[in-house]
Amino acid sequence: MKKRYLVLALVVFAFISLFLGAKEISPWGLFQAKDDELMIFFTSRLPRLISIIIAGVSMSICGLIMQQLSRNKFVSPTTAGTLDAAKLGILVSLLVFASASPIEKMLVAFFFALAGTFLFMKILDRVQLKDPIFIPLVGLMFGNIISSISTFFAYQNDLIQNISSWLMGDFSTIMSGRYELMYVTVPMMVVAYLYANQFTIAGMGEEFAKNLGLRYEHVLYIGLGIVALVTASVVLTVGTIPFLGLIIPNIVSIYQGDHLKKSLSHTALLGAVFVLFCDILGRIVIYPYEIPINLTVGIIGSGIFIYLLMRRKDYAS
C-alpha cells in the first residue's frame, strides 16, 4: 500500500469528520464567519479530529513496539494487560486522591500500566511454550485478573459506573479543554521514532542484542515506558479502543515487512485512517445519533483479527 494513498485517505476522512454531525456545518459557512458554526467547529469538531488522529497513531505504534519487544505478532496493550492495569491505576487515583487532577490520574495510571506491562514481560520469560497464540491468551487471562480486582474494589466503593465509563471508548464527549492531555503522546512518538532501530535489534532477542552492543534493559524500559504513558493518556481521555494496537501493525507487516523504522510511518497513518473510518461509520449508521468507537472498532477489528489467524493457519499448513 503506497503511503500517498494513506495520506489521501487521511485527508478525505478528516474533511468528512470535520463537517459530519447533528449540527450541519458547511465549509463556506466557516469562511462567512457564522458565530455558531465557528464555535462548534473549534470547540467540538476540531478537537475530536485531533484526538482521533492522536489515538489512532499512538495506540497503533504502541502495538508495534510491544510486538517487536515481545517477538509476538499477537501482543498489544489489549492482550498484555496494559489497558487493564491503566484502568486499575485510574480507580486507585479515584479512591486515594478523590479530587485528583487529570495529570495526577494519568501519572498514577502510567505507573500501574508500566508495572502491569513489565510484569507481563516477566511472565513471558517464564512461559516455556512460545506459541504465538498461547502468549496473548496468557496476557488476556492476566488482564482479566487485573480487571476483576478493579471491579471488586469499584463495587466495594460504589464506583462501578465510573469504571464502566473508562471501558467505553467514545469520542462524542471530546471538547476543547478535555482532550489536551493526549498531547503528551506526541513527544512519545518522537522518542519511538528515534529508538526504532534499537527496538528492532531488541526484538531479535536479549543475547543477540547484547552481542551487538545494545543496552537491552535500557531499550526495553524505554519501550515499555512509551507504551504505558500513551495507554494511560488514551484511556483517561477517550477510553478503551480494542484491537487497534493488534491488527494495524500486523496489516502493515504483511506489505511493509518487520523493520520497525520503515513501517513506523505506515503504521501511524493506517492507524489514524482506520480509527477515522470507524468513527465516521459510527456517526452515520444511526444518524443523528452515534455508536461508540469501541463498538465499531471492536466489530471490524475482530473480523480482521480472525482473518489474520486464518491467514497464519493457511501459511503454516
Secondary structure as UniProt FT lines:
FT   HELIX           3..18
FT   HELIX           27..31
FT   TURN            32..33
FT   HELIX           35..40
FT   HELIX           41..45
FT   HELIX           46..70
FT   TURN            73..74
FT   TURN            77..81
FT   HELIX           82..96
FT   TURN            98..99
FT   HELIX           102..126
FT   TURN            132..133
FT   HELIX           134..156
FT   TURN            157..158
FT   HELIX           160..167
FT   TURN            172..173
FT   TURN            176..177
FT   HELIX           180..184
FT   HELIX           185..194
FT   HELIX           196..202
FT   TURN            203..204
FT   HELIX           206..211
FT   TURN            212..213
FT   HELIX           216..237
FT   TURN            242..243
FT   HELIX           244..256
FT   HELIX           260..285
FT   TURN            286..288
FT   HELIX           293..316
//
